[in-house]
Amino acid sequence: MTQNSPTGGRMTRRERSWVLYDVANSAFIMFATTVAPIFYGSLKGGEGIVVDWGYTETVASIILALLMPFFGSLADFKGNKMKFFIGSVGTGVVACAALCAPTGAFGFLVVYAVAAIGVNSSIVFYDAFLVDVTSENRYDSISTKGYAWGYVGSLVPFLTSMALIILGPQFGLDTAIATRIGFVITAAWWLVFSIPFIRNVKQTNYKPKVRHAVLSTFKGLAGTVKAIAHDKKLLMFMIAFFCYIDGVHTIIKMATSYGTDLGIDANQLIAALVVTQLVAFPSALLYGRLARRFGGRIMLVASTFAYALITLYAAFLMRTALDFWVLAICVGLFQGGIQALSRSYFGRLIPKSQANEYYGFFDVFGKYAAILGTALMSGFTHLTGSPSLGILSITLLFVLGAVFLILMPRSADLKREGANSA
């Protein structure tokens, strides 16, 4: 590793700058999973919000899944990673701000899809920078701190925007206009907190530049696919990740629209999701500590089973605003941990000089899982007319994820233990 990391809990400047980008992008993710579906519902009117939103997320995920392995591989060449990161951030920030423009329901969905592609592609490059900013024995700690501070940081622009939306009518500010201003505030926050990352984080693991980078990239992708197929522990982890992250992403993206279809008041939905962020902050930090003691794989198994129980609760018991509050708190306990440890655990299994390429495949598995999850939920809801049966359809995938994690070779954990004792 080219940068020495402290042995204690204090972060280096690069580590802090890396963590701050979680604060940056989480602002958009928070607004997009709470206010955006509700605002879309006001533009469209009537029913079918879950179906439309689910299909929009599916299209955005397909585009990302097709592009990211290729762009990720190109980004692995010396000097490219930050360029791709800046391009993704720029696209996402501009599209987020453009959501304030007066459009119809369809136009809003199109611009939202562009913003979603921007933020999620930037996160792929951001995740891959983990191997550049810290040492392997600190992956779990820094990754969980990123998610933890992201949850808290995202509340600042979100609560500012919500104050405008809720209190605005008392001062003559229309709710729709206040919501559009909220998109601009979110875009500005995203941009400002991206600056320390762009200034201080450097690509230290890379492939040397070649003359025909595009051709080399295609050949490299074929080789990476073969390498993954022959690495049993990596392959099983990616299959497990594909299964359980499906449900995680689906719950994040669809919770608000699901609650809206059940008739739960919008203010109750948003307040409960704020509580999710607050609960997730200490929970994510705790996960980093527990991973050092019990191992990342064990904590991931525990999380997948917990999520399976959460989806069963949502399908059979959630009917009122109080039920949604209970669901939000339960999700907050596990959401940050399962995502952060997946990111850091994967980083231990891959060659560092090809981090972007591998994280591109990591994203493919995550995004195609999101395609399956949102499509399943939207499809079952559409066919049966029951949102409860829609969310029930993803429970099995959590169970399958846990099974594949349990069956992984023990050598993956031995590698972790050796790194943490360094």
N, C-alpha and C positions, 0 to 999 in steps of 0.2 A: 504494500500500500504506500502511496506516495505522500500521504499526509499522516502525521502522527496524531492520534486522538488521545485525549486525556483518559486516565484510568478511572477517575471518579465520575461524578454526575455532571460536572461542568462541561458545557458544549463549546467547541471551537467556533470561530466566526463562520466558517463554511457550513458547519452543522446547523448553526442558528439560521443562516440564510436559507439553507435547504428546508428547514422546518417552516420558515415564514411563507414559503410558497403553498404549503398546505393551508395556512391562514388565508392566502390570496384566493385560491381556487374554491375553497370550501364556501366562500361567500356566495358564489354563483350557484353551487350545488344546493345550498340551503334554500335560496330563493326559488330555484328551479323546481325543487321537490315540494314546495309549500304554496307559494303565491302563484307561480306560473300556471299550474293546472286550474286553480280557482279562477284566475283572470281569463284563461281560455274558456272556461265554462260560461263566464259572463258574456264573452264575445259571441259564443255559439248559441247559448240558450238551449233548454231542453235536456234530453238524456243522451247517453252514449259517450260521456266524457272519458270513461275508463278505456273504452275501445279505441277512440281516436288517439288518446295520449299513448296508449300501449303500442299502437302501430307506428306512431311517429318515433318513439324510442327504438323500436325494432329496426326501422329504416336507417336511423343514425348509427345504430350498432353494426348493421351489415356493412355500411360504408367504412367504418373504422376497422372492422375485422379484416376487410379485404386490403386496406391500405397500410396498416401499421407494421406488419412484418417487413414489408419492402422498405418503407421509410425508416423503420428502426434499424435495419441493416445498413442503409446508407448513412445514418447518423453515427454508426460505430466508427467510421473513418475519422482520422484525426481532424479536429477543428469543426466537425459537422454537427455535433450533438446540440450545442447551444444555438446554432442557426435554426435548426428544426424546432427547438423549444420556443424561441422567440417568434417564429412564424405561427406556431399553434396558438400561443398566448395572444398575439396580435389579432388573429382571426376571431378567436373567442371573445375578446374584449369588445371589438367593433360590433360583432353580432349581438352581444348582450346589450350594448348601448342602443342598438338599432331596434330592439324590442319595444322601445318607447314610442316608435313611430306609429301613427294611427293606421291600422290595417284591419282587415277582416280576420275571421277565425283561421282560414286556410293560410293566409299570409303570415300570421303569427306563428303557426306551426312550422312553416318553412324556415323562418329566421331562427326560431328556437332550435331546430335541428342543426343549423350551421353552428350556433353557439355551443350546443352539446358536443358536436364533433371537435370544435376547437378546444374545449376544456378537457375532454377525455384524451385527445391526442397529446396535449401538453403533459398530462399526468403520466403517460407512458414514458416520455423522455425524462420527466421529473423522477419517476421511480428508478429509472436506470442510472440516474446520477447518484443514487445511494451508495453505489460501490466506489464512487469518486470522492465522496465527502467524509467518509469515516472508515474505520477499520472493522473487520468482520465480526469481532467480538462485541461490537456496539450496534450492529444492525437492528436487533430487536428494540433496544433502548431508543435509538434515534427515530426509527420508524413509528413506534408507538407515540413518541413525543410529537411527531408531525401530525398524526391524527388527533391527538388530544388537544393541542393548541389550535388546530384547524376548527375543531368543534366550538371552542370558546370564541376564537377570533371571528368566526362567521356570524356570530350573534350581534356584533356591533353594527355592521351595515344593515343587517336584517331588522333589528329592533328599531333602528333609526327610520327605516322605510316603513315599518309597521306603525310607528307613531304618526307618520304622515298620513297613512291610509286610514287609520282609526280616528285620529283627531282632526284631520284635514277638513271634513265637512263642517265642523264647528266654526272654522275660519274661512269658509267659502271655497275650500279646495275640493274639487270633485274627486271621488274615490278612484275613478279610472285614471285621472291625471296623476294623482298621488302614486298609484301603482306604477305608472310609466316612469315617473321620477325615480322610483325605487330601483328600476332596472339600470338607470344611469348611475345612481349611487353605488350599486353593486359592481358595475363595470369599472368605476373609478377606484374602488377598493381593490379589486382584482389587479388592476394595473400597478397601483402604488406598491403593493406588497410583493409584486414580482420583481421589482427593481433590485433589492438586495441579492436575490438569487442570481440575476443576470450579471451583477457587478462582481460578486465574490466567489461564485462556484465555477470551477474549471473542470474540463474533461481531462482526467489523468489516466484513464484506461481506454485504449483505442486500438483499432487496426491501422497499420500504416497506409497512407494514401497510395492508390494504384492508378494506372493510366485510364483504364476503362472501368470506372467505378460501377456503372449500372450493370454491365455484363457480369462483373465480379460479384455483385450483389445477388443476382439471380442464381449463380452457381453456389454462392455461400448459403443461400436459403435452402437449396436442395440438400446441401451437406448438413445443415442444422437440423432439418427434419429427420434425416437418417440418424444423427447423433442422439436426438431426443428419443427416437423409436428404440434405440439400443441401450439407453440408460434407464434401467428398470425403475429406480427410485424417482428419477425426474419425471418419467412418463406417468407413473402412478400418481405422483403428486399433482400433475397437471390435469389428469382425469378427475381426481378428487376435487381440485379447485374448480374445474368446469361445472361440476355438479353443485357444490355448495354455494359458490358465488352467484350462481343463477338466482337462488332464492334471496340472497342478500341484496343484490341489485334490484330485483323485482320489488321487494318490500320498500326499499329506499325510493324508487321511482314512482311506485303506484299507491303508496299508503294514503296520500292526500286524496287522490281521485277515488280510491276505494271507499274511504270514509265519506266523501261527498255523495257517492252513489247510495250509501246507506242512510243518507239524510242527516248526518251529523253536522252541526253548525260550523261554519268556516272558522270563526274565532276560536272555538274549542279545538279544532284540528290544529291550527297554527300554534296555540298555546301549548298543546301536548307535545308537539314536535320541538318546541324550544326546550322543554324539559328533557327530551331525548338528548339534545346537544349537551345540556348541563350534566346529565348523568354519564354521558359518554366520555367526558373529559377525565374524571378520576378513574373511570373503568379502563380506559385505554392505557393510562400510566400504570395501573395495577397489573394489566396484562403483560407489560414489559418485565415487571418484577417476577411474576409467576412463571413466565417463559424461561427466565434464568434458572429458576428452581426446578421446574418440572419438565421443561423442554417445549419448544414451539409446537411440535406435532401433537402432544398430549392436550395442549390448550386449544388447538384447532379442532380436535375431536370433540372436546367438551362443548365448544361453541356450536358445532354443527348439530349436535343433539339438542342443545338448548333452542336453537332456531327451529328445529322440527316441532318442538313443543309450542313455540310461539305461533307458528302457522296454524297448528291445530286449534289453539285458543282463538285466533282470529277468525277461523272458518266456522267454529261451532258456538262460540260464546260472545263474540264481539257484536253488540247491537246498539249500545248507547255511548254517549260521550265519555262516561266514566270507564267503560271497557276500552275505549281508544286510549285513554290516559294510561291504563295498566299496560296495554300493548306498547305504547311509546317508551315507558320506563324499562320494560323488559328488553326491547330492542337496543336501547341505549347501553345496557349492561354488556352487550356482546358485539355490537356493530363495529366499534373502533378496533377492538382486539382482533377480531377475525380478519379484518382487512389489513391491519398493520403487520400482523405476524405472517400472513400469506405473502406479503411483499418482502419481508426480511428473510423468511425461510427459503423462498425461491432464490434470493440473491446468493445464498450459500451453495446452491446446487449448480450454478452456471459458471462458465468462464467469464472473467471480469472484462476482458477485452472485447467481448461480444455482448455486453450487457443490453444494449438497445435492441439488438436483433432478438435476443431471448425474451426480453420484456415485451417485444412486439408480439411474439407468440403467446406469451403470458396474457397479453391484452386480447389476442384473438380468442383464447379460451374463455376469458372473462366476458368479452362482448358477445360471442356466440351463445354463451350461457344466458346473457341478458336477453338476447333475441328469443331464446327458447322460453325463458321465464315470462317475459312480457307477452309473447305470442300465446303461450298456454293460458295465462290468466285472462287475456282479452278474448281469446277464442272460446274458452269454457264459459266465460261470462256472457258472451254473445249468443252462444248456442243454448244455454240453459236459462238465461235471464237471471242468474243468481251469482252475485259477486263472491259469495261464500264458497261456492264450488270452484270458482276461478282461483281463489287463493289456496284452496285445498290441493289443487293440482301440483303445486311446487313442493309439497312436504316430502314426497318420496326422494327428491333430489338431494335434500339435506342428509337423509339416511344413507343414500348411495355414497355421498361424499365422505361421510364418517367411515364407511366400510373400506373404501380405498385408502384412506389415511391409516387405518389400523393395519392394513395388509402391506404397507410400505416396508422396504428393508430397513432394519435397525441401523445400518451404517449411516443413514442420513442424520440420525440423532447423535450418533457418536461423533460425527464431524462437528455438530453444533456444540457438544459438550467440550470438545477439544478447543474450539475457538473461544468459548466463554471462559475457559480457564487460563487463556493466554494473558 
